[in-house]
Amino acid sequence: MNKIILHVFAAGFCFAVGQALQCYNCRIGFWNMCITTKVTCDAGEHCYSGTGKAVGVVDVKMKGCLKVAECNTTETVTFPPSSNTTTYTMTKTCCDSDLCNAAPALPSITVLPLALAAFTTVLMGKVLV
């Protein structure tokens, strides 16, 4: 009987660990720059991507885990809190699958040097031959 209870507990533990949602996390980013890491959300949280404007001009980005009740909302942040000045507004959109708040793609940064190196290699091959 103890073996059966142990097996049920082990299976339940594996299922609980397997259900932890992984998301990209970026505390704050500007324009399309948002340095991300992977995080595991707590129970009752979904992944979110936040987009907004700081001082009404600069694009602000955030990513991470967010309580389900706070999903799909727009938040206005003032700084200092006692002032009437809006620092930024942020609209947070949630999703509920692993890494669904995709990290920003930077193909132009990684592909451009590779393409330039390939072009230079071909050009040097033509010149030297």
mmCIF file of the C-alpha atoms, coordinates in Angstrom:
data_MODEL
# 
_entry.id   MODEL 
# 
loop_
_atom_site.group_PDB 
_atom_site.id 
_atom_site.type_symbol 
_atom_site.label_atom_id 
_atom_site.label_alt_id 
_atom_site.label_comp_id 
_atom_site.label_asym_id 
_atom_site.label_entity_id 
_atom_site.label_seq_id 
_atom_site.pdbx_PDB_ins_code 
_atom_site.Cartn_x 
_atom_site.Cartn_y 
_atom_site.Cartn_z 
_atom_site.occupancy 
_atom_site.B_iso_or_equiv 
_atom_site.pdbx_formal_charge 
_atom_site.auth_seq_id 
_atom_site.auth_comp_id 
_atom_site.auth_asym_id 
_atom_site.auth_atom_id 
_atom_site.pdbx_PDB_model_num 
ATOM 1   C CA . MET A 1 1   ? 0.000  0.000  0.000   1.00 0.00 ? 1   MET A CA 1 
ATOM 2   C CA . ASN A 1 2   ? 2.853  2.373  0.835   1.00 0.00 ? 2   ASN A CA 1 
ATOM 3   C CA . LYS A 1 3   ? 4.367  1.774  -2.609  1.00 0.00 ? 3   LYS A CA 1 
ATOM 4   C CA . ILE A 1 4   ? 1.097  2.742  -4.283  1.00 0.00 ? 4   ILE A CA 1 
ATOM 5   C CA . ILE A 1 5   ? 0.883  5.973  -2.270  1.00 0.00 ? 5   ILE A CA 1 
ATOM 6   C CA . LEU A 1 6   ? 4.522  6.737  -3.069  1.00 0.00 ? 6   LEU A CA 1 
ATOM 7   C CA . HIS A 1 7   ? 3.925  6.175  -6.811  1.00 0.00 ? 7   HIS A CA 1 
ATOM 8   C CA . VAL A 1 8   ? 0.829  8.395  -6.796  1.00 0.00 ? 8   VAL A CA 1 
ATOM 9   C CA . PHE A 1 9   ? 2.730  11.121 -4.948  1.00 0.00 ? 9   PHE A CA 1 
ATOM 10  C CA . ALA A 1 10  ? 5.693  10.879 -7.352  1.00 0.00 ? 10  ALA A CA 1 
ATOM 11  C CA . ALA A 1 11  ? 3.409  11.050 -10.397 1.00 0.00 ? 11  ALA A CA 1 
ATOM 12  C CA . GLY A 1 12  ? 1.546  14.027 -8.918  1.00 0.00 ? 12  GLY A CA 1 
ATOM 13  C CA . PHE A 1 13  ? 4.813  15.799 -8.142  1.00 0.00 ? 13  PHE A CA 1 
ATOM 14  C CA . CYS A 1 14  ? 6.070  15.282 -11.704 1.00 0.00 ? 14  CYS A CA 1 
ATOM 15  C CA . PHE A 1 15  ? 2.776  16.580 -13.077 1.00 0.00 ? 15  PHE A CA 1 
ATOM 16  C CA . ALA A 1 16  ? 2.918  19.672 -10.832 1.00 0.00 ? 16  ALA A CA 1 
ATOM 17  C CA . VAL A 1 17  ? 6.503  20.437 -11.796 1.00 0.00 ? 17  VAL A CA 1 
ATOM 18  C CA . GLY A 1 18  ? 5.679  19.872 -15.469 1.00 0.00 ? 18  GLY A CA 1 
ATOM 19  C CA . GLN A 1 19  ? 2.849  22.418 -15.275 1.00 0.00 ? 19  GLN A CA 1 
ATOM 20  C CA . ALA A 1 20  ? 5.081  25.338 -14.264 1.00 0.00 ? 20  ALA A CA 1 
ATOM 21  C CA . LEU A 1 21  ? 4.846  27.993 -16.965 1.00 0.00 ? 21  LEU A CA 1 
ATOM 22  C CA . GLN A 1 22  ? 8.079  29.381 -18.390 1.00 0.00 ? 22  GLN A CA 1 
ATOM 23  C CA . CYS A 1 23  ? 8.146  32.938 -19.696 1.00 0.00 ? 23  CYS A CA 1 
ATOM 24  C CA . TYR A 1 24  ? 10.613 35.486 -20.964 1.00 0.00 ? 24  TYR A CA 1 
ATOM 25  C CA . ASN A 1 25  ? 11.390 38.215 -18.461 1.00 0.00 ? 25  ASN A CA 1 
ATOM 26  C CA . CYS A 1 26  ? 12.519 41.760 -19.212 1.00 0.00 ? 26  CYS A CA 1 
ATOM 27  C CA . ARG A 1 27  ? 12.309 44.254 -16.379 1.00 0.00 ? 27  ARG A CA 1 
ATOM 28  C CA . ILE A 1 28  ? 12.255 47.229 -18.752 1.00 0.00 ? 28  ILE A CA 1 
ATOM 29  C CA . GLY A 1 29  ? 13.308 47.874 -22.310 1.00 0.00 ? 29  GLY A CA 1 
ATOM 30  C CA . PHE A 1 30  ? 13.188 50.816 -24.660 1.00 0.00 ? 30  PHE A CA 1 
ATOM 31  C CA . TRP A 1 31  ? 12.172 50.801 -28.329 1.00 0.00 ? 31  TRP A CA 1 
ATOM 32  C CA . ASN A 1 32  ? 12.864 47.240 -29.548 1.00 0.00 ? 32  ASN A CA 1 
ATOM 33  C CA . MET A 1 33  ? 15.675 46.540 -27.060 1.00 0.00 ? 33  MET A CA 1 
ATOM 34  C CA . CYS A 1 34  ? 14.573 44.298 -24.215 1.00 0.00 ? 34  CYS A CA 1 
ATOM 35  C CA . ILE A 1 35  ? 17.221 41.998 -22.714 1.00 0.00 ? 35  ILE A CA 1 
ATOM 36  C CA . THR A 1 36  ? 15.413 38.845 -21.651 1.00 0.00 ? 36  THR A CA 1 
ATOM 37  C CA . THR A 1 37  ? 15.976 35.877 -19.387 1.00 0.00 ? 37  THR A CA 1 
ATOM 38  C CA . LYS A 1 38  ? 13.749 32.853 -18.821 1.00 0.00 ? 38  LYS A CA 1 
ATOM 39  C CA . VAL A 1 39  ? 11.736 32.624 -15.601 1.00 0.00 ? 39  VAL A CA 1 
ATOM 40  C CA . THR A 1 40  ? 9.285  30.140 -14.115 1.00 0.00 ? 40  THR A CA 1 
ATOM 41  C CA . CYS A 1 41  ? 5.959  31.612 -13.070 1.00 0.00 ? 41  CYS A CA 1 
ATOM 42  C CA . ASP A 1 42  ? 4.191  30.912 -9.805  1.00 0.00 ? 42  ASP A CA 1 
ATOM 43  C CA . ALA A 1 43  ? 0.785  29.251 -9.673  1.00 0.00 ? 43  ALA A CA 1 
ATOM 44  C CA . GLY A 1 44  ? -1.959 31.585 -10.878 1.00 0.00 ? 44  GLY A CA 1 
ATOM 45  C CA . GLU A 1 45  ? 0.330  33.548 -13.190 1.00 0.00 ? 45  GLU A CA 1 
ATOM 46  C CA . HIS A 1 46  ? 0.549  33.812 -16.975 1.00 0.00 ? 46  HIS A CA 1 
ATOM 47  C CA . CYS A 1 47  ? 3.220  35.198 -19.274 1.00 0.00 ? 47  CYS A CA 1 
ATOM 48  C CA . TYR A 1 48  ? 2.729  38.805 -20.339 1.00 0.00 ? 48  TYR A CA 1 
ATOM 49  C CA . SER A 1 49  ? 4.123  41.300 -22.786 1.00 0.00 ? 49  SER A CA 1 
ATOM 50  C CA . GLY A 1 50  ? 3.763  44.931 -21.880 1.00 0.00 ? 50  GLY A CA 1 
ATOM 51  C CA . THR A 1 51  ? 4.004  47.824 -24.284 1.00 0.00 ? 51  THR A CA 1 
ATOM 52  C CA . GLY A 1 52  ? 3.661  51.468 -23.476 1.00 0.00 ? 52  GLY A CA 1 
ATOM 53  C CA . LYS A 1 53  ? 4.926  55.013 -23.754 1.00 0.00 ? 53  LYS A CA 1 
ATOM 54  C CA . ALA A 1 54  ? 7.168  56.834 -21.318 1.00 0.00 ? 54  ALA A CA 1 
ATOM 55  C CA . VAL A 1 55  ? 6.481  60.563 -21.067 1.00 0.00 ? 55  VAL A CA 1 
ATOM 56  C CA . GLY A 1 56  ? 4.203  60.068 -24.081 1.00 0.00 ? 56  GLY A CA 1 
ATOM 57  C CA . VAL A 1 57  ? 7.185  59.679 -26.450 1.00 0.00 ? 57  VAL A CA 1 
ATOM 58  C CA . VAL A 1 58  ? 9.568  56.757 -25.742 1.00 0.00 ? 58  VAL A CA 1 
ATOM 59  C CA . ASP A 1 59  ? 8.419  53.158 -26.425 1.00 0.00 ? 59  ASP A CA 1 
ATOM 60  C CA . VAL A 1 60  ? 8.706  51.037 -23.283 1.00 0.00 ? 60  VAL A CA 1 
ATOM 61  C CA . LYS A 1 61  ? 8.611  47.211 -23.186 1.00 0.00 ? 61  LYS A CA 1 
ATOM 62  C CA . MET A 1 62  ? 8.284  44.717 -20.327 1.00 0.00 ? 62  MET A CA 1 
ATOM 63  C CA . LYS A 1 63  ? 7.889  40.940 -20.185 1.00 0.00 ? 63  LYS A CA 1 
ATOM 64  C CA . GLY A 1 64  ? 7.449  38.424 -17.417 1.00 0.00 ? 64  GLY A CA 1 
ATOM 65  C CA . CYS A 1 65  ? 4.909  36.675 -15.222 1.00 0.00 ? 65  CYS A CA 1 
ATOM 66  C CA . LEU A 1 66  ? 1.720  38.358 -14.104 1.00 0.00 ? 66  LEU A CA 1 
ATOM 67  C CA . LYS A 1 67  ? -1.235 37.362 -11.925 1.00 0.00 ? 67  LYS A CA 1 
ATOM 68  C CA . VAL A 1 68  ? -4.171 36.365 -14.111 1.00 0.00 ? 68  VAL A CA 1 
ATOM 69  C CA . ALA A 1 69  ? -6.390 39.038 -12.509 1.00 0.00 ? 69  ALA A CA 1 
ATOM 70  C CA . GLU A 1 70  ? -3.983 41.751 -13.737 1.00 0.00 ? 70  GLU A CA 1 
ATOM 71  C CA . CYS A 1 71  ? -3.889 40.518 -17.359 1.00 0.00 ? 71  CYS A CA 1 
ATOM 72  C CA . ASN A 1 72  ? -5.104 42.607 -20.293 1.00 0.00 ? 72  ASN A CA 1 
ATOM 73  C CA . THR A 1 73  ? -5.069 45.857 -18.356 1.00 0.00 ? 73  THR A CA 1 
ATOM 74  C CA . THR A 1 74  ? -3.502 49.260 -18.859 1.00 0.00 ? 74  THR A CA 1 
ATOM 75  C CA . GLU A 1 75  ? -1.517 50.668 -15.961 1.00 0.00 ? 75  GLU A CA 1 
ATOM 76  C CA . THR A 1 76  ? -0.536 54.301 -15.478 1.00 0.00 ? 76  THR A CA 1 
ATOM 77  C CA . VAL A 1 77  ? 2.599  54.888 -13.427 1.00 0.00 ? 77  VAL A CA 1 
ATOM 78  C CA . THR A 1 78  ? 3.421  58.227 -11.830 1.00 0.00 ? 78  THR A CA 1 
ATOM 79  C CA . PHE A 1 79  ? 6.767  59.192 -10.356 1.00 0.00 ? 79  PHE A CA 1 
ATOM 80  C CA . PRO A 1 80  ? 7.117  60.329 -7.717  1.00 0.00 ? 80  PRO A CA 1 
ATOM 81  C CA . PRO A 1 81  ? 3.881  58.655 -6.565  1.00 0.00 ? 81  PRO A CA 1 
ATOM 82  C CA . SER A 1 82  ? 2.613  61.823 -4.882  1.00 0.00 ? 82  SER A CA 1 
ATOM 83  C CA . SER A 1 83  ? 2.803  63.854 -8.114  1.00 0.00 ? 83  SER A CA 1 
ATOM 84  C CA . ASN A 1 84  ? 0.246  64.222 -10.886 1.00 0.00 ? 84  ASN A CA 1 
ATOM 85  C CA . THR A 1 85  ? 2.869  63.599 -13.586 1.00 0.00 ? 85  THR A CA 1 
ATOM 86  C CA . THR A 1 86  ? 2.418  60.428 -15.628 1.00 0.00 ? 86  THR A CA 1 
ATOM 87  C CA . THR A 1 87  ? 5.769  58.688 -16.132 1.00 0.00 ? 87  THR A CA 1 
ATOM 88  C CA . TYR A 1 88  ? 4.461  55.941 -18.417 1.00 0.00 ? 88  TYR A CA 1 
ATOM 89  C CA . THR A 1 89  ? 1.422  53.917 -19.368 1.00 0.00 ? 89  THR A CA 1 
ATOM 90  C CA . MET A 1 90  ? 1.727  50.172 -19.935 1.00 0.00 ? 90  MET A CA 1 
ATOM 91  C CA . THR A 1 91  ? -0.759 47.788 -21.565 1.00 0.00 ? 91  THR A CA 1 
ATOM 92  C CA . LYS A 1 92  ? -0.136 44.204 -20.407 1.00 0.00 ? 92  LYS A CA 1 
ATOM 93  C CA . THR A 1 93  ? -1.317 41.365 -22.645 1.00 0.00 ? 93  THR A CA 1 
ATOM 94  C CA . CYS A 1 94  ? -1.163 37.792 -21.333 1.00 0.00 ? 94  CYS A CA 1 
ATOM 95  C CA . CYS A 1 95  ? -0.777 34.326 -22.838 1.00 0.00 ? 95  CYS A CA 1 
ATOM 96  C CA . ASP A 1 96  ? -0.708 30.905 -21.198 1.00 0.00 ? 96  ASP A CA 1 
ATOM 97  C CA . SER A 1 97  ? 1.810  28.624 -22.911 1.00 0.00 ? 97  SER A CA 1 
ATOM 98  C CA . ASP A 1 98  ? 5.555  28.227 -22.403 1.00 0.00 ? 98  ASP A CA 1 
ATOM 99  C CA . LEU A 1 99  ? 7.598  31.157 -23.738 1.00 0.00 ? 99  LEU A CA 1 
ATOM 100 C CA . CYS A 1 100 ? 4.565  32.606 -25.514 1.00 0.00 ? 100 CYS A CA 1 
ATOM 101 C CA . ASN A 1 101 ? 5.678  36.168 -24.723 1.00 0.00 ? 101 ASN A CA 1 
ATOM 102 C CA . ALA A 1 102 ? 8.407  35.738 -27.329 1.00 0.00 ? 102 ALA A CA 1 
ATOM 103 C CA . ALA A 1 103 ? 11.770 37.352 -26.834 1.00 0.00 ? 103 ALA A CA 1 
ATOM 104 C CA . PRO A 1 104 ? 12.441 40.217 -29.192 1.00 0.00 ? 104 PRO A CA 1 
ATOM 105 C CA . ALA A 1 105 ? 13.924 38.982 -32.429 1.00 0.00 ? 105 ALA A CA 1 
ATOM 106 C CA . LEU A 1 106 ? 17.211 40.573 -33.326 1.00 0.00 ? 106 LEU A CA 1 
ATOM 107 C CA . PRO A 1 107 ? 17.929 38.960 -36.708 1.00 0.00 ? 107 PRO A CA 1 
ATOM 108 C CA . SER A 1 108 ? 19.275 42.182 -38.180 1.00 0.00 ? 108 SER A CA 1 
ATOM 109 C CA . ILE A 1 109 ? 21.971 42.318 -35.494 1.00 0.00 ? 109 ILE A CA 1 
ATOM 110 C CA . THR A 1 110 ? 23.051 38.676 -35.795 1.00 0.00 ? 110 THR A CA 1 
ATOM 111 C CA . VAL A 1 111 ? 22.474 38.060 -39.503 1.00 0.00 ? 111 VAL A CA 1 
ATOM 112 C CA . LEU A 1 112 ? 24.045 41.260 -40.825 1.00 0.00 ? 112 LEU A CA 1 
ATOM 113 C CA . PRO A 1 113 ? 27.615 40.527 -39.639 1.00 0.00 ? 113 PRO A CA 1 
ATOM 114 C CA . LEU A 1 114 ? 27.301 36.953 -40.905 1.00 0.00 ? 114 LEU A CA 1 
ATOM 115 C CA . ALA A 1 115 ? 26.100 38.134 -44.317 1.00 0.00 ? 115 ALA A CA 1 
ATOM 116 C CA . LEU A 1 116 ? 28.878 40.725 -44.455 1.00 0.00 ? 116 LEU A CA 1 
ATOM 117 C CA . ALA A 1 117 ? 31.484 38.078 -43.589 1.00 0.00 ? 117 ALA A CA 1 
ATOM 118 C CA . ALA A 1 118 ? 30.142 35.729 -46.289 1.00 0.00 ? 118 ALA A CA 1 
ATOM 119 C CA . PHE A 1 119 ? 30.160 38.522 -48.881 1.00 0.00 ? 119 PHE A CA 1 
ATOM 120 C CA . THR A 1 120 ? 33.721 39.502 -47.939 1.00 0.00 ? 120 THR A CA 1 
ATOM 121 C CA . THR A 1 121 ? 34.852 35.865 -48.177 1.00 0.00 ? 121 THR A CA 1 
ATOM 122 C CA . VAL A 1 122 ? 33.354 35.485 -51.667 1.00 0.00 ? 122 VAL A CA 1 
ATOM 123 C CA . LEU A 1 123 ? 34.853 38.793 -52.775 1.00 0.00 ? 123 LEU A CA 1 
ATOM 124 C CA . MET A 1 124 ? 38.299 37.884 -51.416 1.00 0.00 ? 124 MET A CA 1 
ATOM 125 C CA . GLY A 1 125 ? 38.051 34.487 -53.138 1.00 0.00 ? 125 GLY A CA 1 
ATOM 126 C CA . LYS A 1 126 ? 37.428 36.204 -56.485 1.00 0.00 ? 126 LYS A CA 1 
ATOM 127 C CA . VAL A 1 127 ? 40.283 38.691 -55.970 1.00 0.00 ? 127 VAL A CA 1 
ATOM 128 C CA . LEU A 1 128 ? 42.852 36.091 -54.872 1.00 0.00 ? 128 LEU A CA 1 
ATOM 129 C CA . VAL A 1 129 ? 42.064 33.526 -57.563 1.00 0.00 ? 129 VAL A CA 1 
# 
